[in-house]
Amino acid sequence: MQAKDSAGKEFKATSTATGEYTIDKLPASAYEVTVTAATMKNFVKKDVAVDGSETARLDVTLLQAGLGTLGDGDRFIAAAFRRTGYTPPAGPVPWLPDGTPDLSGYWFQPQSDQSKPDESKPEVRPQQPDAFPWAEAIRRERQASNMRDLPDSRCLPAFGFGPKYVHTPSILVMLGSTGGDSPRQIFLDGREHPKEMNPTWLGHSVGHWEGDTLVVDTVGFNGLGWIYGGYPMTEALHVIERFRRIDLGHMETEMTMEDPPVLRKPWTQKRVLNLDPKEDVEENVCIENEKDYAQMVGK
């Protein structure tokens, strides 16, 4: 968050894992307070009075950034990810014939009760990347326009995990659940990245096993996609992912992104996914493409 006084001087702070923030010893003034977070709409409040004699408290509520179209927004996000009361199946890790863990299944990340954060579990919303100023400026513009130019809105692929995994000893395929998601292939047959890369939206992924952990290396991006929350990406993006099935119903994932023109340092996200054997991806034909663009209400 940032507080700017009447003279234009800025004071900044980063929230804790529980969403609390503090700026000590602010001079008496009226401040404009701005709070930003990836995937959320920017919060701005002007004329916040601080007299310097006592603590001033400002409670902030961030709203999900979205296009404002039917099926989009906070209620949709909550319905898709919260799944209150769901208990993943219990049991041992299943194995493929070649002796490696079977990662097949429909996987989702449960959204915890944010009012009672569990410090022992990975954050549902990861820390923002440490980006260079030019990239941060682009993210702010995209947030301010309600993600109007989000590639997904034009049926373009987005790099990520995908909820459904189809796993064989030679390949892992991730199937998405939205119209812009193309199947993502991770080759496990020992091949290397092509010497002459054809840049694509999803890049080229190869994987190998380190014990019971699948390590996936992805390069060859076309630089047209977005990194978490609206940050730009370049063709220099390099992604390392790790997948470890803990038991029948749970899987640990870790993704580290390196993009030197965009990020000051590598950015890592850690998640624990739950298995839902009764869920599946449905057919989603993204044929509207630009026909729907005129209905979007991004700023």
TIMAR-32460 format. One record per residue: residue in one letter; x negated, y negated, z negated of N, C-alpha, C, O in turn. Coordinates in steps of 0.02 Angstrom, whole numbers, padded with zeros to 5 digits, always signed. Atoms other than C-alpha are relative to their C-alpha. Layout:
BEGIN
AXYZXYZXYZXYZ/...
//
This chain:
BEGIN
M-00042+00059+00000+00000+00000+00000-00044-00062+00000-00103-00059-00017/Q+00037+00062-00005-00051-00181+00025+00043-00057-00026+00102-00061-00011/A-00034+00060+00024-00005-00342-00064-00038-00061+00026-00099-00067+00015/K+00032+00060-00029-00040-00507+00026+00030-00062-00033+00090-00071-00033/D-00025+00059+00035-00030-00671-00071+00016-00057+00049+00009-00049+00110/S-00023+00056-00042+00031-00840-00007-00057-00031+00041-00044-00065+00091/A+00057+00026-00037-00145-00885+00050-00025+00050+00052-00072+00035+00090/G+00020-00050-00050-00160-00726+00155-00052+00049-00025-00074+00091+00014/K+00049-00047+00027-00280-00633+00039+00034+00067-00013+00090+00069-00040/E-00030-00066+00005-00250-00446+00039-00031+00041-00057-00091+00038-00070/F+00020-00046+00053-00258-00322-00106+00030+00068+00018+00089+00072+00035/K-00023-00065-00023-00245-00135-00069-00007+00053-00054-00048+00048-00100/A+00003-00057+00045-00214+00027-00163+00028+00061+00037+00067+00054+00084/T-00025-00063-00027-00182+00210-00120+00038+00037-00054+00016+00040-00111/S-00042-00033+00050-00045+00308-00207-00031+00066-00022-00072+00096+00014/T+00022-00065+00025-00079+00461-00313+00043+00055+00032+00088+00040+00072/A-00038-00057-00028-00013+00635-00270+00073-00002-00022+00116+00027+00012/T-00069+00005+00024+00144+00593-00372+00034-00063+00025+00091-00078+00004/G-00031+00058-00030+00176+00433-00273-00006-00064-00040+00029-00113-00025/E+00009+00060+00041+00118+00307-00404-00060-00041+00026-00109-00012+00049/Y+00054+00044-00022+00009+00157-00360-00007-00058-00049+00041-00077-00082/T+00014+00055+00046-00073+00018-00459-00052-00047+00031-00102-00024+00058/I+00050+00051-00017-00162-00145-00416-00011-00042-00062+00035-00076-00085/D+00014+00035+00063-00247-00220-00568-00019-00073+00012-00048-00091+00064/K+00023+00069+00004-00271-00404-00608+00017-00041+00062-00025-00076+00088/L-00022+00042-00056-00171-00481-00468+00010-00072-00024+00042-00082-00075/P-00012+00070+00019-00177-00672-00476+00074-00018+00007+00109+00012+00048/A-00070+00021-00005-00010-00759-00503+00014-00028+00069-00021-00072+00093/S-00018+00022-00068+00075-00782-00335+00063+00037+00021+00088+00081-00014/A-00053-00038-00032+00217-00725-00224-00032+00043+00054-00070+00017+00096/Y+00035-00047-00044+00164-00571-00126+00048+00032+00050+00107+00042+00038/E-00034-00043-00048+00217-00481+00030-00030+00069-00007-00090+00079+00004/V+00024-00068+00013+00205-00296-00008+00019+00044+00059+00076+00046+00081/T-00010-00046-00056+00184-00170+00133-00024+00069-00020-00079+00076-00046/V+00017-00069+00015+00185+00019+00109+00008+00040+00064+00060+00038+00096/T-00003-00041-00060+00143+00138+00251-00018+00072-00018-00058+00085-00063/A+00016-00071+00006+00138+00327+00264+00016+00032+00066+00066+00016+00098/A-00010-00034-00064+00122+00440+00413+00068+00034+00001+00089+00065-00048/T-00067-00027-00015+00292+00496+00486+00056-00038-00034+00114-00019-00027/M-00052+00037+00035+00383+00367+00378+00003-00072+00028-00046-00098+00052/K-00007+00070-00021+00453+00195+00421-00038-00045-00048-00040-00032-00109/N+00036+00047+00042+00348+00050+00357+00049-00035-00048+00104-00054-00029/F-00039+00037+00050+00414-00030+00196-00031-00069-00008-00091-00074-00020/V+00025+00068+00008+00398-00220+00186+00049-00038-00045+00109-00039-00032/K-00041+00042+00044+00461-00332+00045-00038-00065-00013-00096-00064-00035/K+00032+00066+00009+00424-00518+00037+00021-00032-00066+00069-00011-00099/D-00014+00040+00060+00420-00640-00108+00005+00042-00064+00051+00032-00104/V+00004-00038+00063+00374-00514-00243-00040-00042-00049-00100-00053-00038/A+00031+00047+00046+00334-00627-00390-00044+00036-00051-00023+00084-00082/V+00046-00024+00051+00183-00592-00501-00025-00062-00038-00054-00107-00008/D+00021+00059+00038+00148-00714-00644-00066+00011-00036-00092-00036-00066/G+00065-00013+00029-00010-00630-00708+00001+00014-00074-00051+00032-00103/S-00002-00010+00072+00051-00613-00888+00025+00069-00020+00012+00092-00076/E-00027-00066+00016+00138-00443-00878+00003+00042+00064-00003+00016+00120/T-00002-00046-00057+00153-00291-00766+00063-00010+00041+00119-00011+00014/A-00056+00005-00045+00264-00313-00615+00010+00069+00033-00037+00098+00058/R-00015-00066-00028+00350-00153-00555+00041-00007+00063+00089-00045+00066/L-00038-00001-00062+00410-00120-00379+00009+00072+00021-00040+00107+00037/D-00015-00068-00023+00497+00044-00335+00011-00001+00075+00047-00043+00102/V-00001-00002-00073+00478+00093-00153+00032+00066+00023+00015+00119-00002/T-00030-00059-00033+00585+00213-00050-00019-00002+00073-00003-00051+00108/L+00020-00004-00070+00514+00267+00117+00050+00044+00037+00071+00096+00013/L-00047-00037-00041+00630+00326+00255-00036+00034+00058-00086+00008+00083/Q+00030-00037-00056+00589+00455+00388+00004-00040+00064+00058-00066+00081/A-00001+00033-00065+00538+00376+00552+00033+00045+00051+00022+00106+00050/G-00034-00040-00051+00645+00433+00697+00028-00044+00054+00024-00105+00050/L-00026+00036-00057+00728+00383+00858+00071-00025-00011+00097-00064+00029/G-00068+00022+00013+00899+00359+00781+00051+00033+00044+00108+00009+00049/T-00047-00035-00043+00980+00481+00900+00036+00055-00038+00017+00071-00095/L-00038-00052+00032+01105+00617+00859-00044+00059-00020-00083+00084+00020/G+00040-00057+00023+01026+00754+00753-00068-00019-00025-00109+00024-00039/D+00067+00022+00019+00877+00647+00704+00005-00038-00067+00057-00069-00080/G+00001+00040+00061+00830+00572+00535-00006+00042-00063-00019+00102-00060/D+00013-00030+00066+00823+00610+00349+00044+00061-00012+00018+00111-00039/R-00044-00056+00014+00975+00726+00340-00021+00061+00041-00018+00118+00017/F+00023-00055-00042+00911+00830+00486-00064+00031-00029-00070+00092-00032/I+00064-00025+00028+00736+00843+00409+00013+00041-00063-00016+00094-00072/A-00014-00036+00062+00807+00895+00240+00032+00067+00014+00014+00117-00018/A-00033-00063-00016+00919+01027+00317-00048+00050+00030-00042+00110+00019/A+00045-00045-00035+00778+01097+00421-00054+00029-00045-00077+00085-00033/F+00059-00022+00037+00644+01110+00288+00012+00015-00074-00028+00051-00104/R-00005-00009+00072+00714+01108+00112+00018+00072-00019-00017+00102-00059/R-00020-00069+00012+00805+01277+00110+00001+00018-00074-00031+00065-00096/T-00003-00011+00072+00845+01268-00075+00028+00068-00015+00075+00091+00017/G-00025-00065+00023+00869+01434-00162-00025+00059+00040-00007+00116+00025/Y+00023-00056-00041+00781+01537-00029-00060+00034-00034-00105+00000-00058/T+00054-00039+00029+00667+01676-00093-00031+00043+00055+00003+00085+00083/P+00033-00041-00051+00539+01750+00030-00002+00073-00021-00002+00088-00081/P+00003-00071+00017+00532+01940+00040-00065+00017-00036-00117-00015-00025/A+00058-00023+00037+00412+02029-00077-00027+00065+00028+00011+00105+00055/G+00030-00062-00025+00290+02165-00030-00072-00011+00021-00096-00068+00019/P+00071+00006-00020+00114+02200+00033-00006-00028+00070+00042-00032+00108/V+00015+00026-00066+00032+02125+00186+00007+00056+00052-00020+00110+00042/P-00003-00050-00053+00079+02221+00346-00063-00004+00043-00095-00056+00048/W+00062-00003-00038-00064+02276+00459+00013+00024+00071+00059+00063+00084/L-00002-00024-00069-00090+02299+00645-00042+00063+00007-00081+00079-00037/P+00038-00062-00010-00162+02461+00717-00075-00010-00001-00112+00037-00016/D+00072+00011-00001-00334+02380+00734-00028-00018-00069-00087-00032-00075/G+00024+00012+00068-00343+02351+00545-00001-00073-00021-00029-00089-00073/T-00004+00070+00019-00309+02163+00544+00070-00016-00025+00118+00018-00005/P-00067+00018+00025-00165+02078+00451+00046-00020+00057+00024-00054+00104/D-00050+00018-00051-00007+02060+00555+00032-00066-00020+00065-00071-00072/L-00025+00066+00015+00040+01876+00561+00069-00013+00031+00095-00068+00027/S-00064+00009-00034+00203+01905+00657+00054-00021-00049+00053-00003-00108/G-00057+00020+00041+00362+01825+00593+00020-00072+00012-00013-00108+00050/Y-00024+00069-00003+00460+01664+00576-00023-00034-00065-00002-00014-00119/W+00031+00032+00058+00364+01547+00459+00023-00073-00005+00027-00108+00045/F-00018+00070+00011+00419+01382+00382-00031-00024-00065-00047+00015-00110/Q+00028+00029+00061+00352+01263+00253+00056-00027-00043+00092-00073-00022/P-00053+00025+00044+00471+01238+00106-00017-00070-00025-00076-00085-00038/Q+00009+00067+00026+00495+01060+00047+00015+00001-00074+00071+00017-00095/S-00008-00003+00073+00469+01046-00140+00042-00058-00025+00055-00106+00012/D-00037+00054+00033+00569+00939-00260-00050-00056-00016-00091-00049-00061/Q+00049+00053+00009+00473+00775-00247+00005-00035-00068-00042-00069-00089/S-00006+00031+00066+00541+00717-00415-00038+00039-00053-00051+00013-00107/K+00036-00042+00047+00449+00860-00499-00058+00033+00037-00057+00094+00048/P+00055-00028-00040+00285+00882-00404-00038+00053-00038-00049+00048-00098/D+00039-00054+00029+00188+01041-00435-00073-00010+00022-00089+00002+00080/E+00069+00016-00017+00004+00994-00442-00039+00062+00021-00093+00055+00051/S+00037-00061-00018-00047+01177-00418+00011+00020+00072-00024+00065+00097/K-00015-00019-00069+00027+01184-00242-00024-00053+00048-00029-00112+00029/P+00020+00050-00049-00032+01100-00082+00055-00052+00011+00114-00037+00003/E-00048+00053-00011+00051+00934-00043+00043+00016+00061+00018+00039+00112/V-00045-00008-00057+00204+00946+00069-00017-00052+00053-00018-00035+00112/R+00019+00052-00047+00155+00781+00149-00074-00015-00011-00092-00045-00061/P+00072+00007+00011-00034+00778+00174-00022-00073-00001+00014-00117+00022/Q+00028+00066+00000-00143+00627+00147-00010-00024+00072-00022+00016+00117/Q+00009+00027-00067-00156+00510+00295-00073+00008+00022-00118+00007-00019/P+00068-00002-00025-00308+00527+00408-00036-00066-00013-00005-00119-00017/D+00041+00060+00007-00451+00405+00381-00020-00022+00070-00071+00000+00097/A+00008+00019-00069-00439+00320+00550-00035-00067+00007-00033-00109-00038/F+00030+00064-00016-00534+00178+00631+00055-00052+00010+00111-00034+00026/P-00051+00052-00004-00444+00008+00636+00042+00001+00064+00102-00010+00061/W-00038+00001-00063-00395+00020+00820+00053+00055+00001+00108+00045+00027/A-00047-00056+00002-00312+00190+00791+00055-00013-00052+00113+00004-00041/E-00049+00017+00052-00227+00130+00631+00050-00052+00027+00109-00049+00011/A-00044+00051-00029-00157-00020+00728+00051+00033+00046+00110+00013+00047/I-00046-00035-00044-00081+00097+00857+00053+00037-00041+00112+00037-00024/R-00048-00035+00042-00002+00203+00720+00052-00047-00028+00111-00031-00029/R-00047+00048+00029+00075+00049+00640+00051-00023+00053+00110-00031+00038/E-00045+00021-00053+00147-00007+00807+00052+00054+00014+00111+00039+00023/R-00046-00055-00014+00223+00164+00836+00050+00009-00056+00109+00024-00044/Q-00046-00004+00056+00297+00169+00662+00051-00057+00002+00110-00046-00010/A-00044+00058-00002+00369-00006+00683+00053+00007+00055+00108-00021+00048/S-00048-00010-00054+00455+00047+00845+00042+00063-00008+00076+00085+00038/N-00038-00062+00015+00533+00201+00762-00020+00057+00046+00023+00096+00068/M+00025-00055-00041+00423+00318+00865+00034+00003+00068+00046+00057+00095/R-00035+00003-00064+00506+00259+01025-00034+00040+00055+00000+00071+00097/D+00038-00032-00054+00368+00331+01136-00026+00069-00019-00073+00094+00012/L+00021-00066+00021+00351+00497+01045+00001+00049+00059+00053+00055+00092/P+00000-00046-00057+00297+00625+01176+00056+00052-00001+00082+00069+00052/D-00054-00049+00006+00425+00750+01110+00065-00026+00031+00104+00013+00058/S-00062+00028-00025+00563+00629+01162+00004+00005+00076+00058-00005+00105/R+00002-00007-00073+00510+00656+01343-00013+00073+00019-00035+00088+00075/C+00007-00072-00012+00504+00846+01328-00073+00020+00012-00086+00069+00046/L+00071-00016-00008+00313+00844+01320-00023+00041-00060+00003+00032-00116/P+00022-00044+00054+00221+00975+01215-00034-00037-00057-00064-00090-00046/A+00034+00027+00058+00157+00938+01040-00042+00055-00032-00018+00110-00042/F+00044-00049+00030+00008+01027+00963+00021+00013-00072+00036-00033-00109/G-00017-00017+00069+00048+01121+00803+00004+00075-00008-00018+00113+00035/F-00003-00071+00017+00085+01288+00722+00056+00037+00037+00045+00093+00061/G-00057-00036-00027+00257+01331+00793+00026+00049-00052-00015+00081-00086/P-00026-00040+00055+00375+01428+00678-00004+00075+00011-00011+00113-00038/K-00002-00072-00010+00378+01600+00762-00066+00024+00029-00090-00001+00080/Y+00064-00029-00021+00218+01703+00778+00013+00070+00028+00047+00110-00003/V-00001-00067-00030+00205+01853+00895-00073+00022+00006-00111-00007+00044/H+00070-00017+00010+00043+01943+00853-00015+00071+00024+00018+00119+00005/T+00028-00064-00020-00050+02084+00940-00076-00004-00011-00101-00058-00024/P+00072+00004+00011-00234+02132+00922-00037-00046+00049-00091-00070+00032/S+00036+00040-00050-00279+02034+01080+00024-00071+00007-00009-00112+00039/I-00026+00067-00009-00170+01879+01067+00051-00017-00055+00087+00027-00079/L-00051+00026+00046-00067+01773+00947+00037-00055+00038+00006-00103+00061/V-00041+00050-00035+00076+01675+01027+00045-00034-00051+00079-00002-00090/M-00043+00040+00043+00165+01534+00935+00056-00029+00042+00043-00064+00091/L-00059+00024-00035+00341+01494+00992+00032-00057-00039+00044-00051-00099/G-00029+00058+00033+00416+01323+00955+00075+00003+00000+00106+00047+00028/S-00073+00001+00008+00594+01275+00912+00032-00062+00029+00091-00073+00019/T-00028+00060-00031+00615+01111+01008-00014+00003+00075-00056+00041+00098/G+00004-00002-00072+00634+01076+01193-00069-00015+00028-00086+00009+00082/G+00065+00018-00026+00461+01002+01212-00056+00048-00018-00113+00038+00003/D+00052-00047+00023+00369+01149+01133-00013+00053+00052+00031+00092+00069/S+00020-00055-00044+00274+01259+01255-00031+00055-00043-00060+00040-00095/P+00032-00053+00038+00217+01430+01194-00075-00012-00004-00107-00029+00045/R+00071+00011+00010+00043+01415+01120-00034+00068-00005-00013+00111-00044/Q+00037-00063+00000-00081+01556+01155-00067-00007-00036-00105-00054-00024/I+00065-00004+00033-00226+01601+01041-00030+00067+00019-00005+00119+00000/F+00030-00061-00026-00340+01727+01124-00046+00032-00052-00089+00000-00080/L+00037-00037+00051-00412+01862+01009-00041+00057+00031-00062+00103-00004/D+00033-00055-00035-00497+01970+01140-00075-00011+00010-00107+00023+00050/G+00071+00011-00003-00672+01900+01116-00023-00050+00053-00083-00064+00058/R+00020+00049-00051-00669+01774+01259-00023-00065-00031-00007-00079-00089/E+00023+00065+00022-00752+01604+01244+00040-00054+00037+00078-00039+00083/H-00032+00055-00036-00690+01433+01296-00029-00004+00071-00088+00010+00080/P+00025+00007-00068-00704+01403+01484-00056-00052+00003-00053-00103-00032/K+00054+00049-00008-00864+01314+01536+00025-00063+00034+00002-00118+00019/E-00031+00058-00032-00761+01202+01649+00072-00003-00025+00115+00033-00002/M-00064+00003+00034-00614+01151+01541+00052-00038+00041+00037-00090+00071/N-00056+00035-00029-00445+01103+01613+00041-00030-00057+00080+00006-00089/P-00032+00030+00059-00380+00979+01483+00076+00008+00002+00107-00001+00054/T-00071-00011+00005-00203+01016+01423+00027-00031-00065-00011-00054-00107/W-00032+00027+00060-00078+00957+01291-00017+00041-00062-00027+00013-00116/L+00010-00044+00057-00109+01108+01179-00073+00022-00008-00090+00054-00058/G+00069-00021+00004-00293+01136+01216-00009+00074+00014+00039+00109+00031/H+00017-00071-00010-00380+01305+01232-00022+00029-00066-00070+00005-00097/S+00011-00028+00067-00379+01416+01076-00028+00070+00004-00001+00113+00039/V+00026-00067+00008-00487+01566+01035-00008+00013-00075-00022-00032-00113/G+00003-00016+00072-00489+01658+00869-00043+00060-00014-00055+00103+00029/H+00037-00058+00024-00594+01780+00769+00016+00010-00074+00040-00036-00108/W-00015-00016+00069-00576+01866+00601-00061-00007-00045-00115+00017-00028/E+00049+00002+00054-00677+01824+00446+00032+00033-00060+00068+00001-00098/G-00036-00038+00051-00621+01961+00327+00073+00004+00018+00090+00026+00073/D-00072-00001-00014-00432+01944+00313+00026-00068+00023+00087-00080+00022/T-00019+00067-00023-00432+01764+00378-00012-00008+00074-00067+00005+00098/L+00007+00015-00072-00401+01720+00560-00024-00072+00007+00009-00118-00017/V+00028+00066-00012-00510+01573+00613+00009-00018+00074-00013+00020+00117/V-00018+00020-00068-00450+01480+00769-00036-00065+00018-00033-00113-00019/D+00036+00059-00025-00555+01357+00870+00035-00025+00063+00045+00013+00110/T-00036+00028-00056-00465+01239+00989-00033-00064+00026-00046-00110-00013/V+00028+00059-00034-00539+01114+01113+00038-00007+00066+00085+00030+00080/G-00029+00007-00067-00493+01051+01287+00066-00037+00001+00109-00022+00043/F-00061+00040+00001-00356+00925+01243-00003-00054+00054-00057-00076+00074/N-00001+00052-00051-00299+00799+01372+00002-00071-00029+00000-00120+00008/G+00002+00066+00031-00295+00656+01245+00064-00040+00004+00065-00098-00015/L-00063+00036-00008-00113+00611+01280+00047+00011-00059+00097-00024-00065/G-00044-00014+00056-00036+00684+01122-00011-00047-00058-00053-00092-00055/W+00006+00040+00061-00016+00609+00950-00024+00044-00057-00005+00103-00061/I+00018-00032+00063-00099+00657+00786+00053-00020-00051+00086-00072-00044/Y-00050+00008+00053+00010+00669+00630+00017-00073-00014-00026-00114-00031/G-00024+00066+00019+00116+00513+00604-00008-00054+00052+00009-00112+00038/G+00005+00051-00052+00078+00424+00767-00069-00022+00018-00078-00068+00059/Y+00069+00017-00019-00111+00415+00774-00014+00026+00070+00011+00078+00089/P+00018-00025-00066-00183+00429+00949-00051+00057-00005-00082+00066-00058/M+00053-00049-00003-00296+00572+01001-00038-00010+00065-00013-00043+00111/T+00040+00004-00061-00435+00584+01130-00019+00070+00023-00003+00119-00010/E+00022-00065-00025-00510+00723+01235-00055+00030-00043-00073+00088-00034/A+00052-00025+00045-00644+00739+01101+00028+00039-00059-00010+00065-00100/L-00030-00034+00056-00520+00816+00979-00022+00073-00004-00022+00109+00046/H+00021-00069+00014-00583+00979+00901+00037+00023-00063+00033-00010-00114/V-00042-00024+00055-00469+01081+00788-00024+00069-00022-00033+00114+00019/I+00014-00065+00030-00516+01224+00671+00057+00017-00047+00075-00022-00091/E-00055-00022+00042-00374+01323+00592-00018+00066-00033-00055+00107-00006/R+00009-00063+00037-00373+01462+00462+00068+00025-00022+00108-00013-00050/F-00063-00031+00018-00229+01583+00433-00015+00061-00043-00053+00105-00022/R+00010-00059+00044-00225+01706+00286+00068+00019-00029+00098-00019-00067/R-00063-00025+00027-00071+01810+00247-00012+00025-00070-00050+00072-00081/I+00011-00016+00070-00062+01819+00058+00036+00065-00018+00007+00108-00051/D-00040-00060+00012+00076+01951+00049+00054+00001+00054+00048-00034+00104/L-00051-00007-00052+00232+01999+00146+00034-00067+00015+00047-00082+00073/G-00041+00060-00009+00321+01833+00119-00036-00066+00002-00003-00118+00009/H+00036+00064+00004+00182+01702+00111-00064+00001+00042-00096+00053+00049/M+00062+00007-00039+00040+01638+00220-00031-00068-00013+00003-00120-00010/E+00038+00061+00009-00094+01508+00185-00026-00023+00068-00050+00017+00108/T+00027+00027-00061-00141+01392+00328-00042-00062-00016-00028-00098-00064/E+00042+00060+00007-00276+01260+00344-00019-00024+00070-00041+00016+00112/M+00018+00028-00064-00304+01144+00491-00044-00062-00010-00026-00108-00046/T+00047+00056+00004-00453+01026+00510-00009-00029+00069-00026+00006+00117/M+00007+00036-00063-00456+00896+00648-00061-00045-00001-00072-00082-00050/E+00055+00046-00010-00611+00807+00710+00010-00035+00067+00017-00003+00119/D-00007+00040-00061-00592+00666+00837-00040-00064-00012-00012-00115-00032/P+00045+00055+00019-00743+00549+00818+00021-00069+00023+00010-00117-00015/P-00022+00068-00018-00671+00403+00919+00059-00026-00041+00070-00086-00046/V-00061+00019+00036-00514+00404+00811-00009+00004-00076+00010-00043-00111/L+00004-00013+00071-00557+00475+00639-00071-00012-00026-00120+00008+00005/R+00065+00013+00030-00697+00417+00525-00032+00065-00025-00093+00072-00026/K+00025-00064+00026-00712+00593+00453+00053+00053+00015+00110+00037+00030/P-00049-00053-00013-00630+00764+00479+00059-00005-00048+00052-00024-00106/W-00062+00004+00037-00450+00773+00419+00030+00069-00007+00041+00104+00043/T-00022-00068+00014-00384+00931+00337+00070+00001-00031+00085-00038-00077/Q-00066-00013+00029-00207+00989+00302+00003+00072-00025-00019+00118+00011/K-00009-00068+00026-00168+01140+00191+00073+00011-00015+00107-00033-00043/R-00069-00016+00012+00000+01225+00183+00007+00073-00020-00035+00115-00003/V-00021-00069+00013+00081+01382+00113+00067+00009+00033+00115-00026+00017/L-00062-00012-00037+00215+01450+00230+00038+00059-00029+00009+00106-00056/N-00044-00054+00021+00363+01561+00187+00027+00037+00060+00040+00007+00112/L-00029-00041-00052+00427+01704+00293+00076+00004-00008+00101+00014-00063/D-00072-00010+00000+00611+01711+00341+00017+00052+00054+00022+00034+00112/P-00012-00053-00049+00647+01880+00424+00067-00007+00038+00075+00024+00091/K-00066+00007-00032+00826+01827+00466+00004-00059+00048+00054-00067+00083/E+00000+00059-00043+00777+01669+00560-00035+00016+00066-00074+00062+00070/D+00032-00009-00065+00725+01654+00742+00004-00065+00039+00045-00109+00022/V-00005+00058-00044+00692+01523+00875+00055+00012+00051+00066+00069+00072/E-00054-00005-00048+00835+01487+00993-00021-00032+00066-00068-00072+00068/E+00014+00030-00065+00834+01443+01177+00016-00075-00004+00069-00095-00027/N-00009+00072+00000+00812+01256+01196-00026-00027+00066-00087-00033+00075/V+00019+00022-00066+00811+01191+01374-00006-00076+00001+00045-00111-00005/C+00011+00072+00003+00734+01017+01379+00004-00028+00072-00045-00049+00101/I-00009+00019-00070+00808+00971+01548+00018-00074+00007+00013-00102+00061/E-00021+00069-00005+00869+00796+01505-00058-00047+00016-00052-00092+00057/N+00060+00040-00012+00694+00722+01500+00017-00074-00003+00045-00096-00053/E-00009+00072+00002+00703+00537+01547+00074-00021-00001+00089-00078-00015/K-00071+00017-00002+00894+00545+01564+00025-00022-00069+00071-00062-00074/D-00022+00016+00068+00910+00532+01374-00034-00063-00027-00014-00090-00078/Y+00041+00055+00027+00783+00392+01355+00041-00063-00010+00029-00100-00058/A-00039+00062+00005+00910+00253+01385+00044-00002-00062+00065-00056-00083/Q-00043-00002+00059+01011+00311+01233-00039-00009-00064-00009-00018-00117/M+00040+00004+00061+00866+00301+01111-00001-00072-00026-00001-00120+00013/V-00008+00066+00030+00871+00156+00989-00064-00022-00034-00062-00064-00079/G+00064+00026+00026+00686+00135+00949-00007-00073+00015+00018-00098+00065/K+00005+00073-00007+00640-00046+00928-00044-00018+00061-00054-00077+00075/
//
